[in-house]
């Protein structure tokens, strides 16, 4: 498996027992539109409402995802 790797590109934060499509589920993901990777935070209605109890986990998750973004020039190329 030398030429392959796995990456976690998205993480969902939700209350236990809540469906992933429910309101209030927060998605933190790495994205790239051709200018380098960045982190996007969304909820189902595209408005992020942060529950104070959720903040420590959300903050930690965003920090982890930021650290996983690859610098420009580190992206694998198709040859």
Buried (B, 14 or more C-beta within 10 A) or exposed (E): EEEEEEEEEEBEBBEEEEEEEEEBBBBBBBEEEEEEBEBEBBBEEEEEEBEEEBEEEBEEBBEEBEEEBEEEEEEEEEE
